Amino acid sequence: MKKQRFGGNWTQEKLERVRKYLHAYTTIFAHNPRAKKLKPIYVDAFAGSGYRTSDRQEPSTLGLFPEFVEADTQAFVKGSARIALEVDPPFKGYLFIEQNQDYARELQKLKQEFSDKAALIEIVESDANAYLKQWCANMDWNTTRAVVFLDPYGMQVDWTVIDAIAATKSIDLWILFPIGMAVNRLLTTGGPPPEEWRQALTRIFGTEEWQKAFYGIENNLDLFGEEMTQQVKLADFKKIGQFFVDRLKTVFAGVADKPLPLMNSRNNPLYLLCFASGNPKGAPTAIRIANDILKG
């Protein structure tokens, strides 16, 4: 069996928070007369192999900048696919997207393990960004609702995907935002980052406004006493996290104000576990449940 591996205890913490929400979500759909008419689907856009183990291994790649991998994040695993299948009451559909061929093949074994749900499980070997946008555009959202879990290895999630998810007005989104594992490290201290990094940051934030939010002008004297103007980094983890939450608020009906920081062994945030709800009617309830889970 080809198993993925992960580093920190935060992986289990992340999965436990999501599990609690999925249970609350399916319970509402099972017992609310109006919700019973809708088909709730769980979507894992970076489903991995479906298994996890606490042993370490060397990473192959963690996205755009593999050199930024920390010991705590070396090829960490997600067991979210299996956790979703174990949730009771169950979903009425499961979509697992995984580009890695070996992991996608392992996911197929979940159909055997959860044979009673095999007909409900769809496994797609594809780029998550491209497939999700197509999926969002083609679904009948008059009869369907979904929870989407975006749990990337690094900076793979494009803002265009988040925008497409929000536009359905029918999806609750959990997303792992790589605040320290990647984003903060791209924000160079002596001035704006190089062009490739700037493009990557604009891609995940969906705007170039991060440059104004994270950098400011500083006036200093050079060695000859001449005034020198330069851009300097103003952003810290708090500013970066708040900027991303505010970006989510521009497209979703509701957003949890206090995402959960997932820390490394040096007590620095690697990721923020964020939640947003797209359905205007259901958002207040969804946000209340998510806030309780994120702080609990």
Order of alpha helices (4+ residues) and beta strands (2+ residues): alpha-beta-alpha-beta-alpha-alpha-beta-alpha-beta-alpha-beta-alpha-alpha-beta-beta-alpha-beta-beta-beta-alpha
